[in-house]
């Protein structure tokens, strides 16, 4: 038995929050009974659940993928401007999958996909502090003071960033550039780029190499693969989410 709003979200009707509004508006019936409270629990199997008089479909199989995202693809399901999206890289996947978080169009690297809304919400929830690691090639040679600023937190337009793990991978003195490894658990828009710009070292290229304990080992740029059962269990543990059986 699961809460009704969770069933609606898993069926792709709406997000969990929007599903709650739909229920409170009296738009959902279960076996002919209008349900307008959020505590109601039921199952999709064996029951008729209607939203605005339309039956919701049987829950599709849950799937989990890792993508090594190339540059030039935006992290959305659809784009009204006709740009390439990360979903274009999954032509054979029939389930309606979503990226867990985003990478901007000029950023490459590890991106996870699923149709499991509960797991997605858990991995993105700030309280679980799920870490992401990036490799950034920046202009100039950061000083020890600037590296310390990145580690301790940077004041951005939307507030102070949390402490980050930062280390120098190499200094390219002749070409006046530096490769940094930066590990953060926040998910602000373009955060790594903005952090580096704030200390005077704009990012020339950026790649996410790890997320939630997973890495891109053996996965070529533009390719994807299903997650293993062990990897999926690890993600549930990190996100504080109850594993689906």
PLY file of the C-alpha trace (Angstrom):
ply
format ascii 1.0
element vertex 245
property float x
property float y
property float z
element edge 244
property int vertex1
property int vertex2
end_header
0.00 0.00 0.00
1.31 3.44 -0.93
0.05 6.99 -0.56
-2.14 8.05 -3.44
0.02 11.05 -4.37
3.03 8.75 -4.69
1.13 6.44 -7.04
0.11 9.39 -9.21
3.70 10.67 -9.33
5.10 7.26 -10.24
2.52 6.94 -13.01
3.80 10.20 -14.50
0.61 12.18 -13.82
2.47 14.99 -12.03
5.18 15.64 -9.50
4.47 14.56 -5.93
3.66 18.13 -4.91
1.35 18.73 -7.87
-0.31 15.34 -7.28
-1.17 16.47 -3.75
-2.91 19.55 -5.17
-4.84 17.38 -7.62
-6.05 15.16 -4.75
-7.02 18.08 -2.51
-9.04 19.52 -5.40
-11.18 16.36 -5.41
-10.11 15.35 -8.91
-9.19 11.76 -8.02
-11.43 8.77 -7.44
-10.52 5.28 -6.29
-13.10 2.62 -7.14
-15.69 5.36 -7.62
-14.98 7.16 -4.33
-13.69 10.72 -4.41
-10.45 10.98 -2.44
-9.58 14.48 -1.20
-7.20 13.79 1.68
-3.44 13.21 1.49
-3.24 10.31 3.92
-5.14 7.86 1.73
-3.24 4.69 0.80
-4.04 2.17 -1.92
-2.51 0.11 -4.72
-2.72 0.53 -8.47
-3.14 -3.20 -9.03
-6.70 -4.36 -8.44
-8.19 -0.87 -8.16
-9.59 1.70 -10.56
-7.94 5.08 -10.06
-9.24 7.98 -12.14
-7.89 11.52 -12.49
-10.50 13.89 -13.94
-12.38 10.78 -15.01
-9.45 9.27 -16.88
-7.82 6.02 -15.68
-4.12 6.15 -14.88
-1.98 3.57 -16.58
-0.32 0.64 -14.89
3.04 1.63 -13.43
5.83 1.01 -15.92
8.96 -0.89 -15.00
11.50 1.18 -13.13
14.73 1.74 -15.05
18.06 3.34 -14.14
20.77 4.55 -16.53
24.11 6.32 -16.53
25.09 8.59 -19.43
28.46 10.08 -20.32
26.95 13.32 -21.60
28.76 15.08 -24.44
28.74 18.84 -24.97
25.96 20.33 -27.03
23.02 18.55 -25.37
20.73 20.24 -22.88
19.48 18.37 -19.81
15.75 18.48 -20.49
13.24 15.99 -21.83
11.92 18.34 -24.54
13.00 21.68 -25.96
10.63 24.06 -27.72
13.57 25.69 -29.51
14.54 22.48 -31.28
17.87 22.01 -29.53
19.34 18.55 -28.93
18.39 17.09 -25.55
19.94 14.30 -23.52
16.87 12.16 -24.20
17.91 12.07 -27.86
20.79 9.84 -26.74
18.33 7.12 -25.59
16.49 6.23 -28.82
15.85 2.62 -27.80
14.49 3.34 -24.30
10.69 3.11 -24.27
10.12 4.24 -20.68
9.68 7.95 -19.99
12.94 8.74 -18.21
14.21 11.96 -16.66
17.70 13.24 -15.84
18.54 13.38 -12.13
19.68 16.97 -11.91
21.22 18.85 -14.81
24.43 19.62 -16.63
24.46 22.75 -18.77
24.93 22.43 -22.51
28.67 23.09 -22.42
29.34 20.69 -19.56
29.99 17.01 -20.17
30.17 13.95 -17.98
28.14 11.74 -15.69
24.37 12.13 -15.67
21.90 9.63 -14.20
18.42 8.91 -15.56
15.39 7.13 -14.14
11.61 7.05 -14.04
11.76 6.45 -10.26
10.55 9.76 -8.86
11.20 8.82 -5.24
14.85 8.02 -5.88
15.28 11.17 -7.95
13.86 13.36 -5.20
16.04 11.69 -2.57
19.27 12.11 -4.53
18.53 15.79 -5.11
17.32 16.60 -1.60
19.78 18.92 0.19
19.61 17.06 3.50
21.32 13.96 2.09
24.33 15.93 0.77
24.94 13.65 -2.20
28.34 14.60 -3.62
29.30 15.37 -7.21
32.88 15.65 -8.48
33.94 17.85 -11.38
37.17 18.43 -13.27
37.44 22.06 -14.37
40.05 23.59 -16.66
40.24 27.23 -15.57
42.02 30.29 -16.84
45.06 31.41 -14.87
46.90 29.93 -11.92
44.84 30.13 -8.70
46.73 31.20 -5.60
46.64 29.27 -2.34
44.32 31.95 -0.98
41.89 31.54 -3.88
41.88 27.75 -3.49
41.12 28.21 0.21
38.24 30.54 -0.67
36.75 27.85 -2.90
37.14 25.29 -0.13
35.60 27.45 2.59
32.69 28.81 0.55
32.10 31.58 -1.96
29.51 34.37 -1.73
27.35 34.11 -4.87
24.25 36.03 -5.88
22.08 33.34 -4.28
24.10 33.10 -1.05
27.21 31.49 0.38
28.19 28.12 -1.02
28.84 25.20 1.31
32.44 24.06 1.89
33.83 22.17 -1.09
36.60 19.69 -1.72
39.16 21.32 -4.03
42.54 20.17 -5.24
44.87 21.15 -8.06
45.41 18.35 -10.59
48.04 20.27 -12.55
49.26 23.77 -13.29
49.91 24.53 -16.97
52.24 27.49 -16.49
53.17 28.00 -20.18
49.51 28.21 -21.21
48.41 30.02 -18.03
45.71 27.56 -17.02
44.99 25.09 -14.23
43.06 21.86 -13.95
41.06 21.61 -10.70
39.05 18.83 -9.11
36.05 20.24 -7.25
33.64 18.21 -5.11
30.32 19.74 -3.97
27.00 18.48 -2.64
24.83 21.45 -3.59
22.94 21.67 -6.86
22.78 25.34 -7.74
22.58 26.42 -11.36
26.07 26.55 -12.96
27.56 26.44 -9.47
31.11 25.31 -10.28
31.42 27.81 -13.11
30.15 30.62 -10.90
32.46 29.68 -8.03
35.51 29.76 -10.27
34.46 33.03 -11.89
34.01 34.55 -8.43
37.71 34.04 -7.63
38.83 35.33 -11.02
39.39 32.06 -12.89
36.68 31.43 -15.51
36.09 27.83 -16.59
37.18 26.85 -20.09
35.92 23.26 -19.90
34.00 21.31 -17.28
33.28 17.63 -16.78
31.41 15.80 -14.03
33.41 12.67 -13.25
31.49 11.27 -10.27
28.02 11.47 -8.78
26.62 9.65 -5.75
29.65 7.38 -5.57
29.43 6.35 -9.24
32.01 7.15 -11.94
32.36 6.95 -15.70
34.84 4.08 -15.78
34.62 2.31 -19.16
31.81 4.49 -20.50
32.70 6.45 -23.63
31.44 9.95 -24.33
27.86 9.92 -25.67
27.22 6.35 -24.50
24.91 5.08 -21.75
24.40 1.86 -19.81
21.92 0.45 -17.28
22.97 0.63 -13.64
23.76 -2.63 -11.89
21.63 -3.90 -9.02
24.47 -3.10 -6.64
24.69 0.47 -7.93
20.94 0.94 -7.59
21.00 -0.33 -3.99
23.81 2.10 -3.23
21.79 5.01 -4.60
18.79 4.07 -2.44
21.01 4.02 0.64
22.58 7.40 -0.17
19.21 9.02 -0.84
17.41 7.66 2.21
14.85 6.10 -0.13
13.09 2.79 0.37
14.17 0.40 -2.38
11.46 -0.80 -4.75
11.13 -4.57 -4.97
0 1
1 2
2 3
3 4
4 5
5 6
6 7
7 8
8 9
9 10
10 11
11 12
12 13
13 14
14 15
15 16
16 17
17 18
18 19
19 20
20 21
21 22
22 23
23 24
24 25
25 26
26 27
27 28
28 29
29 30
30 31
31 32
32 33
33 34
34 35
35 36
36 37
37 38
38 39
39 40
40 41
41 42
42 43
43 44
44 45
45 46
46 47
47 48
48 49
49 50
50 51
51 52
52 53
53 54
54 55
55 56
56 57
57 58
58 59
59 60
60 61
61 62
62 63
63 64
64 65
65 66
66 67
67 68
68 69
69 70
70 71
71 72
72 73
73 74
74 75
75 76
76 77
77 78
78 79
79 80
80 81
81 82
82 83
83 84
84 85
85 86
86 87
87 88
88 89
89 90
90 91
91 92
92 93
93 94
94 95
95 96
96 97
97 98
98 99
99 100
100 101
101 102
102 103
103 104
104 105
105 106
106 107
107 108
108 109
109 110
110 111
111 112
112 113
113 114
114 115
115 116
116 117
117 118
118 119
119 120
120 121
121 122
122 123
123 124
124 125
125 126
126 127
127 128
128 129
129 130
130 131
131 132
132 133
133 134
134 135
135 136
136 137
137 138
138 139
139 140
140 141
141 142
142 143
143 144
144 145
145 146
146 147
147 148
148 149
149 150
150 151
151 152
152 153
153 154
154 155
155 156
156 157
157 158
158 159
159 160
160 161
161 162
162 163
163 164
164 165
165 166
166 167
167 168
168 169
169 170
170 171
171 172
172 173
173 174
174 175
175 176
176 177
177 178
178 179
179 180
180 181
181 182
182 183
183 184
184 185
185 186
186 187
187 188
188 189
189 190
190 191
191 192
192 193
193 194
194 195
195 196
196 197
197 198
198 199
199 200
200 201
201 202
202 203
203 204
204 205
205 206
206 207
207 208
208 209
209 210
210 211
211 212
212 213
213 214
214 215
215 216
216 217
217 218
218 219
219 220
220 221
221 222
222 223
223 224
224 225
225 226
226 227
227 228
228 229
229 230
230 231
231 232
232 233
233 234
234 235
235 236
236 237
237 238
238 239
239 240
240 241
241 242
242 243
243 244
